[in-house]
Amino acid sequence: MNAAPEPNVAAEPDKNTAAPVQPSIRVDDSHLVASYANFCRITGTPEELIFDFGLNPHPFTASADAIVVTQRISTNYFTAKRMAHALQMTLERHEAAFGVVEPDVTRRAMDAQFPHARE
């Protein structure tokens, strides 16, 4: 005896299991001070990472001038790992839209001078 096929019925979601809700994070940036940095030094202890940011006035040459550090951010390794992940995802999206970001200034200069050299 053949049983009649069951109709395609979508299962109702269980009303007792709610989807996790992302907390709403409010940010007050009214006291924000924006600055530019082309230099970052990272040091650490077993408990925290210390990021020093500053402006290198001679990024293409060696100079006896000291790099003035203007901002210091100290954070724990858990936050640093989340920050590294967020930065990686942001860079991947940027590169997907605009092309590879070349961190080596010498290669960038060569690519600008000889744009078809790597093809």
N, CA, C and O atoms as CSV, one atom per row, in Angstrom:
chain,resi,resn,atom,element,x,y,z
A,1,MET,N,N,0.832,-1.152,0.000
A,1,MET,CA,C,0.000,0.000,0.000
A,1,MET,C,C,0.893,1.237,0.000
A,1,MET,O,O,1.812,1.342,0.812
A,2,ASN,N,N,0.627,2.160,-0.899
A,2,ASN,CA,C,1.395,3.403,-0.980
A,2,ASN,C,C,0.753,4.475,-0.122
A,2,ASN,O,O,-0.455,4.701,-0.186
A,3,ALA,N,N,1.568,5.127,0.676
A,3,ALA,CA,C,1.050,6.220,1.504
A,3,ALA,C,C,1.016,7.482,0.675
A,3,ALA,O,O,1.856,7.688,-0.201
A,4,ALA,N,N,0.061,8.307,0.950
A,4,ALA,CA,C,-0.041,9.585,0.233
A,4,ALA,C,C,1.133,10.457,0.626
A,4,ALA,O,O,1.512,10.488,1.797
A,5,PRO,N,N,1.728,11.178,-0.345
A,5,PRO,CA,C,2.850,12.037,0.000
A,5,PRO,C,C,2.413,13.150,0.934
A,5,PRO,O,O,1.322,13.706,0.811
A,6,GLU,N,N,3.298,13.457,1.871
A,6,GLU,CA,C,2.987,14.528,2.804
A,6,GLU,C,C,3.113,15.871,2.095
A,6,GLU,O,O,4.026,16.057,1.291
A,7,PRO,N,N,2.215,16.807,2.378
A,7,PRO,CA,C,2.317,18.119,1.746
A,7,PRO,C,C,3.550,18.858,2.244
A,7,PRO,O,O,3.999,18.646,3.371
A,8,ASN,N,N,4.098,19.735,1.392
A,8,ASN,CA,C,5.251,20.544,1.788
A,8,ASN,C,C,4.775,21.656,2.721
A,8,ASN,O,O,4.208,22.654,2.276
A,9,VAL,N,N,5.003,21.476,3.971
A,9,VAL,CA,C,4.594,22.463,4.966
A,9,VAL,C,C,5.854,22.952,5.657
A,9,VAL,O,O,6.642,22.161,6.176
A,10,ALA,N,N,6.033,24.258,5.656
A,10,ALA,CA,C,7.190,24.826,6.345
A,10,ALA,C,C,6.986,24.709,7.837
A,10,ALA,O,O,5.916,25.013,8.364
A,11,ALA,N,N,8.022,24.265,8.502
A,11,ALA,CA,C,7.927,24.133,9.949
A,11,ALA,C,C,7.884,25.517,10.579
A,11,ALA,O,O,8.620,26.422,10.184
A,12,GLU,N,N,7.007,25.663,11.564
A,12,GLU,CA,C,6.932,26.941,12.267
A,12,GLU,C,C,8.117,27.050,13.207
A,12,GLU,O,O,8.506,26.066,13.837
A,13,PRO,N,N,8.700,28.250,13.308
A,13,PRO,CA,C,9.812,28.393,14.241
A,13,PRO,C,C,9.327,28.208,15.673
A,13,PRO,O,O,8.215,28.590,16.036
A,14,ASP,N,N,10.189,27.618,16.456
A,14,ASP,CA,C,9.877,27.410,17.861
A,14,ASP,C,C,9.807,28.759,18.557
A,14,ASP,O,O,10.766,29.530,18.526
A,15,LYS,N,N,8.682,29.042,19.180
A,15,LYS,CA,C,8.496,30.344,19.815
A,15,LYS,C,C,9.330,30.488,21.077
A,15,LYS,O,O,9.492,31.598,21.584
A,16,ASN,N,N,9.857,29.393,21.590
A,16,ASN,CA,C,10.657,29.448,22.816
A,16,ASN,C,C,12.124,29.761,22.555
A,16,ASN,O,O,12.845,30.130,23.482
A,17,THR,N,N,12.585,29.621,21.303
A,17,THR,CA,C,13.976,29.908,20.976
A,17,THR,C,C,14.026,31.162,20.112
A,17,THR,O,O,13.714,31.112,18.922
A,18,ALA,N,N,14.407,32.250,20.690
A,18,ALA,CA,C,14.491,33.513,19.962
A,18,ALA,C,C,15.888,33.653,19.371
A,18,ALA,O,O,16.869,33.181,19.945
A,19,ALA,N,N,15.964,34.305,18.224
A,19,ALA,CA,C,17.263,34.569,17.608
A,19,ALA,C,C,18.036,35.532,18.493
A,19,ALA,O,O,17.450,36.439,19.083
A,20,PRO,N,N,19.350,35.343,18.594
A,20,PRO,CA,C,20.132,36.257,19.430
A,20,PRO,C,C,20.027,37.678,18.885
A,20,PRO,O,O,20.105,37.905,17.678
A,21,VAL,N,N,19.853,38.604,19.777
A,21,VAL,CA,C,19.713,40.004,19.408
A,21,VAL,C,C,21.040,40.705,19.633
A,21,VAL,O,O,21.632,40.609,20.707
A,22,GLN,N,N,21.502,41.415,18.602
A,22,GLN,CA,C,22.735,42.182,18.746
A,22,GLN,C,C,22.456,43.388,19.642
A,22,GLN,O,O,21.483,44.110,19.422
A,23,PRO,N,N,23.290,43.608,20.635
A,23,PRO,CA,C,23.055,44.776,21.491
A,23,PRO,C,C,23.284,46.061,20.701
A,23,PRO,O,O,24.167,46.135,19.847
A,24,SER,N,N,22.489,47.044,20.996
A,24,SER,CA,C,22.642,48.346,20.359
A,24,SER,C,C,23.748,49.096,21.093
A,24,SER,O,O,23.677,49.302,22.305
A,25,ILE,N,N,24.759,49.497,20.350
A,25,ILE,CA,C,25.894,50.195,20.956
A,25,ILE,C,C,25.801,51.658,20.570
A,25,ILE,O,O,25.806,52.004,19.388
A,26,ARG,N,N,25.719,52.499,21.562
A,26,ARG,CA,C,25.681,53.927,21.310
A,26,ARG,C,C,27.081,54.481,21.488
A,26,ARG,O,O,27.795,54.091,22.412
A,27,VAL,N,N,27.473,55.380,20.615
A,27,VAL,CA,C,28.801,55.979,20.661
A,27,VAL,C,C,28.649,57.491,20.744
A,27,VAL,O,O,27.955,58.101,19.931
A,28,ASP,N,N,29.299,58.082,21.727
A,28,ASP,CA,C,29.324,59.538,21.861
A,28,ASP,C,C,30.674,60.018,21.351
A,28,ASP,O,O,31.685,59.853,22.033
A,29,ASP,N,N,30.704,60.608,20.163
A,29,ASP,CA,C,31.969,61.096,19.612
A,29,ASP,C,C,32.077,62.618,19.690
A,29,ASP,O,O,32.807,63.234,18.913
A,30,SER,N,N,31.355,63.215,20.621
A,30,SER,CA,C,31.387,64.669,20.747
A,30,SER,C,C,32.730,65.189,21.260
A,30,SER,O,O,33.024,66.372,21.091
A,31,HIS,N,N,33.541,64.352,21.872
A,31,HIS,CA,C,34.858,64.761,22.382
A,31,HIS,C,C,35.997,64.165,21.556
A,31,HIS,O,O,37.147,64.151,21.996
A,32,LEU,N,N,35.679,63.682,20.382
A,32,LEU,CA,C,36.655,63.037,19.513
A,32,LEU,C,C,37.708,64.031,19.031
A,32,LEU,O,O,37.389,65.159,18.656
A,33,VAL,N,N,38.950,63.602,19.048
A,33,VAL,CA,C,40.047,64.379,18.476
A,33,VAL,C,C,40.635,63.519,17.353
A,33,VAL,O,O,41.187,62.449,17.608
A,34,ALA,N,N,40.514,63.986,16.130
A,34,ALA,CA,C,41.025,63.231,14.992
A,34,ALA,C,C,42.472,63.620,14.721
A,34,ALA,O,O,42.842,64.790,14.828
A,35,SER,N,N,43.278,62.640,14.375
A,35,SER,CA,C,44.660,62.913,14.010
A,35,SER,C,C,45.092,61.893,12.963
A,35,SER,O,O,44.452,60.855,12.790
A,36,TYR,N,N,46.165,62.195,12.281
A,36,TYR,CA,C,46.697,61.325,11.239
A,36,TYR,C,C,47.993,60.716,11.730
A,36,TYR,O,O,48.789,61.385,12.389
A,37,ALA,N,N,48.207,59.445,11.411
A,37,ALA,CA,C,49.458,58.776,11.764
A,37,ALA,C,C,49.935,57.957,10.578
A,37,ALA,O,O,49.147,57.275,9.923
A,38,ASN,N,N,51.223,58.031,10.309
A,38,ASN,CA,C,51.833,57.149,9.305
A,38,ASN,C,C,52.913,56.287,9.959
A,38,ASN,O,O,53.727,55.658,9.282
A,39,PHE,N,N,52.896,56.275,11.294
A,39,PHE,CA,C,53.857,55.488,12.066
A,39,PHE,C,C,53.105,54.823,13.213
A,39,PHE,O,O,52.279,55.454,13.873
A,40,CYS,N,N,53.395,53.556,13.443
A,40,CYS,CA,C,52.816,52.848,14.576
A,40,CYS,C,C,53.870,51.913,15.160
A,40,CYS,O,O,54.493,51.128,14.444
A,41,ARG,N,N,54.055,52.014,16.461
A,41,ARG,CA,C,54.958,51.098,17.174
A,41,ARG,C,C,54.096,50.305,18.148
A,41,ARG,O,O,53.287,50.876,18.879
A,42,ILE,N,N,54.273,48.998,18.155
A,42,ILE,CA,C,53.485,48.148,19.035
A,42,ILE,C,C,54.428,47.449,20.011
A,42,ILE,O,O,55.374,46.772,19.609
A,43,THR,N,N,54.155,47.626,21.275
A,43,THR,CA,C,54.893,46.928,22.328
A,43,THR,C,C,53.864,46.240,23.213
A,43,THR,O,O,52.667,46.506,23.100
A,44,GLY,N,N,54.316,45.377,24.072
A,44,GLY,CA,C,53.346,44.682,24.900
A,44,GLY,C,C,53.928,44.122,26.169
A,44,GLY,O,O,55.142,44.031,26.351
A,45,THR,N,N,53.022,43.751,27.032
A,45,THR,CA,C,53.331,43.047,28.265
A,45,THR,C,C,52.503,41.765,28.235
A,45,THR,O,O,51.715,41.576,27.308
A,46,PRO,N,N,52.653,40.901,29.196
A,46,PRO,CA,C,51.800,39.706,29.197
A,46,PRO,C,C,50.304,40.017,29.303
A,46,PRO,O,O,49.478,39.177,28.949
A,47,GLU,N,N,49.943,41.216,29.787
A,47,GLU,CA,C,48.538,41.558,29.983
A,47,GLU,C,C,47.961,42.483,28.925
A,47,GLU,O,O,46.747,42.492,28.721
A,48,GLU,N,N,48.802,43.268,28.240
A,48,GLU,CA,C,48.247,44.285,27.349
A,48,GLU,C,C,49.165,44.577,26.175
A,48,GLU,O,O,50.354,44.257,26.187
A,49,LEU,N,N,48.577,45.194,25.166
A,49,LEU,CA,C,49.319,45.706,24.020
A,49,LEU,C,C,49.268,47.221,24.063
A,49,LEU,O,O,48.262,47.809,24.459
A,50,ILE,N,N,50.356,47.844,23.654
A,50,ILE,CA,C,50.449,49.302,23.634
A,50,ILE,C,C,50.758,49.727,22.209
A,50,ILE,O,O,51.780,49.342,21.641
A,51,PHE,N,N,49.859,50.531,21.633
A,51,PHE,CA,C,50.014,51.054,20.286
A,51,PHE,C,C,50.371,52.523,20.398
A,51,PHE,O,O,49.593,53.311,20.937
A,52,ASP,N,N,51.545,52.905,19.891
A,52,ASP,CA,C,51.954,54.310,19.835
A,52,ASP,C,C,51.829,54.777,18.393
A,52,ASP,O,O,52.357,54.140,17.482
A,53,PHE,N,N,51.128,55.894,18.185
A,53,PHE,CA,C,50.923,56.446,16.850
A,53,PHE,C,C,51.585,57.803,16.750
A,53,PHE,O,O,51.593,58.572,17.711
A,54,GLY,N,N,52.139,58.094,15.591
A,54,GLY,CA,C,52.775,59.383,15.382
A,54,GLY,C,C,52.926,59.686,13.910
A,54,GLY,O,O,52.469,58.940,13.044
A,55,LEU,N,N,53.576,60.795,13.654
A,55,LEU,CA,C,53.800,61.240,12.289
A,55,LEU,C,C,55.284,61.202,11.988
A,55,LEU,O,O,56.079,61.866,12.653
A,56,ASN,N,N,55.657,60.420,10.979
A,56,ASN,CA,C,57.040,60.349,10.530
A,56,ASN,C,C,57.193,61.362,9.395
A,56,ASN,O,O,56.677,61.132,8.301
A,57,PRO,N,N,57.888,62.474,9.630
A,57,PRO,CA,C,57.987,63.497,8.597
A,57,PRO,C,C,58.885,63.092,7.428
A,57,PRO,O,O,58.875,63.748,6.387
A,58,HIS,N,N,59.657,62.025,7.588
A,58,HIS,CA,C,60.562,61.550,6.533
A,58,HIS,C,C,60.306,60.066,6.275
A,58,HIS,O,O,61.175,59.244,6.564
A,59,PRO,N,N,59.132,59.695,5.737
A,59,PRO,CA,C,58.825,58.265,5.602
A,59,PRO,C,C,59.636,57.541,4.543
A,59,PRO,O,O,59.668,56.310,4.534
A,60,PHE,N,N,60.298,58.276,3.645
A,60,PHE,CA,C,61.013,57.623,2.544
A,60,PHE,C,C,62.523,57.623,2.726
A,60,PHE,O,O,63.244,57.005,1.943
A,61,THR,N,N,62.999,58.307,3.746
A,61,THR,CA,C,64.448,58.374,3.969
A,61,THR,C,C,64.749,58.208,5.446
A,61,THR,O,O,63.891,58.425,6.302
A,62,ALA,N,N,65.980,57.820,5.727
A,62,ALA,CA,C,66.426,57.758,7.111
A,62,ALA,C,C,66.703,59.183,7.586
A,62,ALA,O,O,67.235,60.005,6.840
A,63,SER,N,N,66.341,59.458,8.819
A,63,SER,CA,C,66.516,60.803,9.347
A,63,SER,C,C,66.919,60.722,10.810
A,63,SER,O,O,66.550,59.788,11.521
A,64,ALA,N,N,67.674,61.707,11.243
A,64,ALA,CA,C,68.068,61.781,12.648
A,64,ALA,C,C,66.945,62.364,13.499
A,64,ALA,O,O,66.999,62.303,14.728
A,65,ASP,N,N,65.905,62.942,12.836
A,65,ASP,CA,C,64.781,63.510,13.574
A,65,ASP,C,C,63.995,62.407,14.276
A,65,ASP,O,O,63.759,61.336,13.718
A,66,ALA,N,N,63.601,62.692,15.500
A,66,ALA,CA,C,62.781,61.733,16.242
A,66,ALA,C,C,61.342,61.794,15.741
A,66,ALA,O,O,60.840,62.862,15.392
A,67,ILE,N,N,60.697,60.652,15.710
A,67,ILE,CA,C,59.273,60.600,15.371
A,67,ILE,C,C,58.498,60.949,16.626
A,67,ILE,O,O,58.652,60.307,17.665
A,68,VAL,N,N,57.672,61.965,16.522
A,68,VAL,CA,C,56.896,62.413,17.669
A,68,VAL,C,C,55.644,61.544,17.786
A,68,VAL,O,O,54.808,61.524,16.883
A,69,VAL,N,N,55.521,60.834,18.895
A,69,VAL,CA,C,54.351,60.007,19.162
A,69,VAL,C,C,53.303,60.903,19.810
A,69,VAL,O,O,53.563,61.548,20.826
A,70,THR,N,N,52.108,60.935,19.206
A,70,THR,CA,C,51.057,61.828,19.694
A,70,THR,C,C,49.881,61.097,20.325
A,70,THR,O,O,49.093,61.707,21.048
A,71,GLN,N,N,49.750,59.813,20.066
A,71,GLN,CA,C,48.632,59.047,20.615
A,71,GLN,C,C,49.138,57.696,21.104
A,71,GLN,O,O,49.979,57.068,20.461
A,72,ARG,N,N,48.620,57.256,22.244
A,72,ARG,CA,C,48.932,55.927,22.768
A,72,ARG,C,C,47.627,55.252,23.134
A,72,ARG,O,O,46.802,55.804,23.862
A,73,ILE,N,N,47.456,54.042,22.611
A,73,ILE,CA,C,46.285,53.230,22.924
A,73,ILE,C,C,46.779,51.965,23.605
A,73,ILE,O,O,47.607,51.242,23.051
A,74,SER,N,N,46.281,51.695,24.793
A,74,SER,CA,C,46.593,50.449,25.497
A,74,SER,C,C,45.327,49.611,25.518
A,74,SER,O,O,44.238,50.117,25.790
A,75,THR,N,N,45.480,48.327,25.230
A,75,THR,CA,C,44.317,47.442,25.206
A,75,THR,C,C,44.752,46.032,25.598
A,75,THR,O,O,45.942,45.720,25.639
A,76,ASN,N,N,43.769,45.199,25.884
A,76,ASN,CA,C,44.090,43.811,26.215
A,76,ASN,C,C,44.145,42.979,24.942
A,76,ASN,O,O,43.743,43.438,23.873
A,77,TYR,N,N,44.638,41.766,25.060
A,77,TYR,CA,C,44.818,40.908,23.896
A,77,TYR,C,C,43.494,40.472,23.276
A,77,TYR,O,O,43.433,40.228,22.071
A,78,PHE,N,N,42.446,40.371,24.066
A,78,PHE,CA,C,41.142,39.986,23.532
A,78,PHE,C,C,40.606,41.064,22.599
A,78,PHE,O,O,40.141,40.770,21.497
A,79,THR,N,N,40.674,42.313,23.051
A,79,THR,CA,C,40.223,43.429,22.217
A,79,THR,C,C,41.131,43.575,21.008
A,79,THR,O,O,40.650,43.865,19.912
A,80,ALA,N,N,42.433,43.381,21.181
A,80,ALA,CA,C,43.372,43.481,20.067
A,80,ALA,C,C,43.064,42.434,19.000
A,80,ALA,O,O,43.166,42.719,17.807
A,81,LYS,N,N,42.691,41.233,19.416
A,81,LYS,CA,C,42.370,40.191,18.440
A,81,LYS,C,C,41.097,40.540,17.681
A,81,LYS,O,O,41.021,40.332,16.470
A,82,ARG,N,N,40.091,41.073,18.388
A,82,ARG,CA,C,38.867,41.504,17.700
A,82,ARG,C,C,39.172,42.651,16.744
A,82,ARG,O,O,38.618,42.709,15.646
A,83,MET,N,N,40.050,43.564,17.156
A,83,MET,CA,C,40.435,44.677,16.297
A,83,MET,C,C,41.181,44.162,15.064
A,83,MET,O,O,40.935,44.637,13.955
A,84,ALA,N,N,42.077,43.213,15.240
A,84,ALA,CA,C,42.816,42.644,14.106
A,84,ALA,C,C,41.854,41.983,13.120
A,84,ALA,O,O,42.019,42.115,11.907
A,85,HIS,N,N,40.862,41.280,13.631
A,85,HIS,CA,C,39.877,40.637,12.761
A,85,HIS,C,C,39.071,41.694,12.001
A,85,HIS,O,O,38.848,41.554,10.798
A,86,ALA,N,N,38.638,42.736,12.686
A,86,ALA,CA,C,37.861,43.802,12.037
A,86,ALA,C,C,38.702,44.510,10.970
A,86,ALA,O,O,38.196,44.824,9.893
A,87,LEU,N,N,39.968,44.759,11.259
A,87,LEU,CA,C,40.849,45.383,10.277
A,87,LEU,C,C,41.042,44.485,9.065
A,87,LEU,O,O,41.022,44.966,7.932
A,88,GLN,N,N,41.229,43.184,9.286
A,88,GLN,CA,C,41.413,42.240,8.179
A,88,GLN,C,C,40.186,42.219,7.277
A,88,GLN,O,O,40.311,42.260,6.053
A,89,MET,N,N,38.998,42.155,7.879
A,89,MET,CA,C,37.766,42.153,7.078
A,89,MET,C,C,37.610,43.465,6.305
A,89,MET,O,O,37.191,43.455,5.147
A,90,THR,N,N,37.941,44.574,6.928
A,90,THR,CA,C,37.835,45.873,6.270
A,90,THR,C,C,38.798,45.962,5.095
A,90,THR,O,O,38.427,46.446,4.025
A,91,LEU,N,N,40.036,45.500,5.282
A,91,LEU,CA,C,41.013,45.508,4.195
A,91,LEU,C,C,40.579,44.592,3.047
A,91,LEU,O,O,40.740,44.951,1.880
A,92,GLU,N,N,40.039,43.432,3.358
A,92,GLU,CA,C,39.576,42.519,2.312
A,92,GLU,C,C,38.459,43.155,1.487
A,92,GLU,O,O,38.452,43.037,0.261
A,93,ARG,N,N,37.514,43.828,2.150
A,93,ARG,CA,C,36.427,44.496,1.415
A,93,ARG,C,C,36.982,45.628,0.554
A,93,ARG,O,O,36.552,45.806,-0.585
A,94,HIS,N,N,37.933,46.394,1.089
A,94,HIS,CA,C,38.536,47.494,0.336
A,94,HIS,C,C,39.259,46.960,-0.903
A,94,HIS,O,O,39.103,47.490,-2.003
A,95,GLU,N,N,40.049,45.907,-0.706
A,95,GLU,CA,C,40.792,45.345,-1.840
A,95,GLU,C,C,39.858,44.735,-2.881
A,95,GLU,O,O,40.147,44.793,-4.076
A,96,ALA,N,N,38.757,44.161,-2.450
A,96,ALA,CA,C,37.798,43.610,-3.408
A,96,ALA,C,C,37.192,44.723,-4.270
A,96,ALA,O,O,36.883,44.511,-5.443
A,97,ALA,N,N,37.030,45.893,-3.684
A,97,ALA,CA,C,36.431,47.015,-4.416
A,97,ALA,C,C,37.450,47.818,-5.213
A,97,ALA,O,O,37.144,48.292,-6.306
A,98,PHE,N,N,38.664,47.976,-4.674
A,98,PHE,CA,C,39.613,48.920,-5.260
A,98,PHE,C,C,40.944,48.317,-5.686
A,98,PHE,O,O,41.761,49.020,-6.281
A,99,GLY,N,N,41.189,47.057,-5.406
A,99,GLY,CA,C,42.455,46.440,-5.758
A,99,GLY,C,C,43.351,46.270,-4.546
A,99,GLY,O,O,43.066,46.774,-3.460
A,100,VAL,N,N,44.431,45.552,-4.756
A,100,VAL,CA,C,45.355,45.191,-3.679
A,100,VAL,C,C,46.023,46.430,-3.099
A,100,VAL,O,O,46.463,47.316,-3.832
A,101,VAL,N,N,46.092,46.477,-1.785
A,101,VAL,CA,C,46.817,47.522,-1.083
A,101,VAL,C,C,48.246,47.024,-0.903
A,101,VAL,O,O,48.479,46.032,-0.212
A,102,GLU,N,N,49.196,47.707,-1.520
A,102,GLU,CA,C,50.610,47.308,-1.438
A,102,GLU,C,C,51.268,48.091,-0.304
A,102,GLU,O,O,51.447,49.303,-0.423
A,103,PRO,N,N,51.633,47.422,0.797
A,103,PRO,CA,C,52.237,48.145,1.919
A,103,PRO,C,C,53.695,48.547,1.685
A,103,PRO,O,O,54.200,49.439,2.366
A,104,ASP,N,N,54.373,47.908,0.740
A,104,ASP,CA,C,55.777,48.210,0.471
A,104,ASP,C,C,55.863,49.444,-0.429
A,104,ASP,O,O,55.487,49.390,-1.600
A,105,VAL,N,N,56.359,50.550,0.118
A,105,VAL,CA,C,56.409,51.813,-0.623
A,105,VAL,C,C,57.305,51.711,-1.849
A,105,VAL,O,O,57.048,52.378,-2.852
A,106,THR,N,N,58.344,50.898,-1.794
A,106,THR,CA,C,59.230,50.734,-2.942
A,106,THR,C,C,58.474,50.092,-4.108
A,106,THR,O,O,58.615,50.524,-5.252
A,107,ARG,N,N,57.685,49.077,-3.823
A,107,ARG,CA,C,56.890,48.437,-4.881
A,107,ARG,C,C,55.839,49.398,-5.425
A,107,ARG,O,O,55.595,49.440,-6.631
A,108,ARG,N,N,55.209,50.179,-4.523
A,108,ARG,CA,C,54.219,51.147,-4.999
A,108,ARG,C,C,54.858,52.153,-5.929
A,108,ARG,O,O,54.267,52.522,-6.944
A,109,ALA,N,N,56.068,52.608,-5.598
A,109,ALA,CA,C,56.776,53.577,-6.441
A,109,ALA,C,C,57.120,52.947,-7.784
A,109,ALA,O,O,56.982,53.588,-8.826
A,110,MET,N,N,57.568,51.694,-7.765
A,110,MET,CA,C,57.899,51.002,-9.018
A,110,MET,C,C,56.641,50.797,-9.863
A,110,MET,O,O,56.676,50.969,-11.081
A,111,ASP,N,N,55.526,50.428,-9.215
A,111,ASP,CA,C,54.280,50.232,-9.947
A,111,ASP,C,C,53.801,51.536,-10.576
A,111,ASP,O,O,53.236,51.526,-11.670
A,112,ALA,N,N,54.023,52.653,-9.895
A,112,ALA,CA,C,53.612,53.949,-10.446
A,112,ALA,C,C,54.502,54.337,-11.624
A,112,ALA,O,O,54.032,54.908,-12.608
A,113,GLN,N,N,55.797,54.019,-11.512
A,113,GLN,CA,C,56.742,54.380,-12.569
A,113,GLN,C,C,56.609,53.449,-13.775
A,113,GLN,O,O,56.692,53.886,-14.923
A,114,PHE,N,N,56.400,52.158,-13.497
A,114,PHE,CA,C,56.294,51.140,-14.557
A,114,PHE,C,C,55.003,50.339,-14.336
A,114,PHE,O,O,55.056,49.212,-13.844
A,115,PRO,N,N,53.849,50.909,-14.694
A,115,PRO,CA,C,52.569,50.273,-14.344
A,115,PRO,C,C,52.330,48.906,-14.953
A,115,PRO,O,O,51.531,48.148,-14.403
A,116,HIS,N,N,52.969,48.544,-16.049
A,116,HIS,CA,C,52.719,47.253,-16.694
A,116,HIS,C,C,53.863,46.253,-16.475
A,116,HIS,O,O,53.901,45.215,-17.136
A,117,ALA,N,N,54.780,46.545,-15.573
A,117,ALA,CA,C,55.957,45.697,-15.366
A,117,ALA,C,C,55.589,44.326,-14.812
A,117,ALA,O,O,56.280,43.354,-15.116
A,118,ARG,N,N,54.520,44.203,-14.004
A,118,ARG,CA,C,54.187,42.918,-13.387
A,118,ARG,C,C,53.267,42.066,-14.247
A,118,ARG,O,O,52.976,40.929,-13.876
A,119,GLU,N,N,52.810,42.559,-15.350
A,119,GLU,CA,C,51.868,41.773,-16.168
A,119,GLU,C,C,52.548,40.708,-16.956
A,119,GLU,O,O,51.892,39.967,-17.688
